[in-house]
């Protein structure tokens, strides 16, 4: 059984820790609002969960779909919502894998990004593939995928307008995905979970 509340609170703590770095990274390659949007959305979801209970991932999905702006808000909302649905069907690794896979498909359907475009898909796609080996493996794959975006020239989103200026630094959205997968690993497989992938 996956303790969604533990996942939510670990994710929230990691986002707080990474806020300044995520904001700085987005200022270099986007419009600089990603750190604020992610932190505000997670804080709002925590408050909603504390008040209403229910599904922690469902609270994240609702908040990010309905209240978080920017390019990434609705995309993260799709992922949170699909993971919540998967866990509602099967509250285990299989349900998580199904939900994360459905979230990836939804994000690619809406945003049309592929691996190599320097987006959150570069962290999410390998993490979904690696989830067959467990939560810790998925977290490591997400972190590696996010780190790998530093070597990519953006072909999607605002970062595509800044050309090579973003090279050498990871995509903030991909790091946000890595933080989420880390939170699942830390909550479910703490002995095997990697360190939180905080941006340098």
C-alpha positions in Angstrom: 0.0 0.0 0.0 1.3 3.4 -0.9 1.0 6.2 1.7 -0.1 9.0 -0.6 0.1 11.5 2.3 3.7 10.6 2.9 4.4 11.1 -0.8 2.7 14.5 -0.9 4.6 15.7 2.2 8.0 14.5 1.0 7.3 16.1 -2.4 6.3 19.3 -0.8 9.4 19.4 1.3 11.6 18.7 -1.7 9.9 21.5 -3.7 10.5 24.0 -0.9 14.2 23.0 -0.8 14.5 23.3 -4.6 12.4 26.5 -5.1 15.2 29.0 -5.4 17.2 26.8 -7.8 14.2 25.9 -9.9 13.4 29.6 -10.2 16.9 30.5 -11.2 17.0 27.8 -13.8 13.7 28.9 -15.3 14.9 32.5 -15.4 17.7 31.3 -17.7 15.5 29.3 -20.1 11.9 30.4 -19.6 9.9 33.2 -17.9 11.1 32.5 -14.4 7.8 31.4 -12.9 8.2 27.7 -12.6 9.6 27.6 -9.1 6.8 29.8 -7.8 4.1 27.9 -9.7 5.3 24.6 -8.5 5.7 25.6 -4.8 2.3 27.5 -4.8 0.5 24.6 -6.3 2.0 22.0 -3.9 1.3 24.3 -0.9 -2.3 24.7 -2.0 -2.7 20.9 -2.5 -1.3 20.2 1.0 -3.7 22.7 2.5 -6.6 21.2 0.6 -5.7 17.7 1.6 -5.3 18.7 5.2 -8.8 20.3 5.1 -10.6 17.7 3.1 -8.7 14.5 3.2 -9.2 12.1 0.3 -6.6 11.4 -2.3 -3.4 13.3 -1.9 -2.5 12.8 -5.5 -6.0 13.7 -6.4 -5.6 17.0 -4.6 -2.4 17.8 -6.5 -4.2 17.0 -9.8 -7.2 19.2 -9.0 -5.0 22.2 -7.9 -2.6 22.0 -10.9 -5.3 21.6 -13.5 -7.6 24.3 -12.1 -5.4 26.8 -10.4 -1.7 26.7 -11.5 -0.8 28.7 -14.5 2.2 28.6 -16.8 2.9 26.0 -19.4 3.8 23.3 -16.9 0.8 23.6 -14.5 -1.8 21.7 -16.5 0.8 19.2 -17.7 1.8 18.3 -14.1 -2.0 18.3 -13.3 -2.5 15.6 -16.0 0.2 13.5 -14.5 -1.0 13.8 -10.9 -4.5 13.1 -12.0 -3.6 9.9 -13.9 -1.4 8.6 -11.1 -4.3 9.2 -8.7 -6.5 7.2 -11.0 -4.0 4.4 -11.3 -3.6 4.2 -7.5 -7.4 4.2 -7.1 -7.5 1.0 -9.2 -4.5 -0.7 -7.6 -2.8 0.9 -4.6 0.7 -0.6 -5.4 3.5 -0.4 -7.9 1.3 -1.7 -10.7 -1.2 1.0 -10.2 1.5 3.6 -10.0 3.1 2.4 -13.3 -0.3 2.4 -15.0 -1.1 5.9 -13.8 2.4 7.3 -14.7 2.2 5.7 -18.1 -1.2 7.2 -18.7 0.0 10.6 -17.5 3.0 10.4 -19.9 0.6 9.6 -22.8 -1.7 12.5 -21.9 1.2 14.9 -21.6 2.5 13.9 -25.0 -0.9 14.1 -26.6 -1.4 17.6 -25.3 2.1 19.0 -25.6 3.5 16.8 -28.4 6.9 16.6 -26.8 9.2 13.7 -27.4 12.3 12.5 -25.6 15.2 14.7 -26.7 13.1 17.9 -26.8 14.4 19.1 -23.4 11.1 19.0 -21.5 9.7 17.2 -18.6 9.2 14.2 -20.9 12.9 13.6 -20.8 12.6 12.7 -17.1 9.1 11.2 -17.2 9.5 8.7 -20.1 12.6 6.9 -18.8 11.1 6.9 -15.3 7.9 5.2 -16.5 10.0 2.6 -18.3 12.2 1.9 -15.2 9.2 1.7 -12.9 8.9 -2.0 -13.8 12.0 -2.5 -11.5 10.5 -0.5 -8.6 10.1 3.0 -7.3 13.8 3.6 -6.6 14.8 2.6 -10.1 12.2 5.0 -11.5 13.5 7.8 -9.3 17.0 7.2 -10.5 15.9 7.1 -14.1 14.0 10.4 -13.7 17.0 12.1 -12.1 19.3 10.9 -14.8 16.8 12.0 -17.5 16.5 15.4 -15.9 20.3 15.8 -15.6 20.6 14.8 -19.3 18.5 17.7 -20.4 21.5 20.0 -19.6 23.1 18.6 -22.8 20.0 19.2 -25.0 19.0 22.2 -27.0 15.3 22.9 -26.5 12.9 22.2 -29.3 9.7 22.9 -27.4 8.4 25.6 -25.0 9.9 28.9 -24.1 13.4 27.5 -23.8 13.4 26.9 -27.5 13.6 30.7 -28.0 16.8 31.1 -26.0 18.9 28.7 -28.1 22.1 27.6 -26.6 21.8 29.9 -23.6 20.1 27.1 -21.7 22.8 24.5 -22.5 24.7 23.3 -19.4 21.7 23.6 -17.1 18.9 21.0 -16.6 15.3 21.8 -17.5 13.4 22.9 -14.4 10.3 20.9 -15.4 12.3 17.7 -15.8 13.7 18.3 -12.3 10.2 18.8 -11.0 9.3 15.3 -12.3 12.5 13.9 -10.7 11.5 15.3 -7.4 8.1 13.7 -7.6 9.5 10.3 -8.4 12.0 10.7 -5.6 9.2 11.4 -3.2 7.5 8.1 -4.2 10.8 6.2 -3.8 11.5 7.9 -0.4 8.0 7.0 0.8 7.9 3.4 -0.4 11.5 2.2 -0.7 13.5 4.4 1.7 16.4 2.0 2.0 17.0 2.0 -1.7 15.9 5.5 -2.6 18.5 7.8 -4.1 19.3 11.2 -2.8 16.8 13.9 -3.7 17.7 15.3 -7.1 18.1 18.9 -6.0 19.5 21.2 -8.7 23.0 22.4 -8.1 
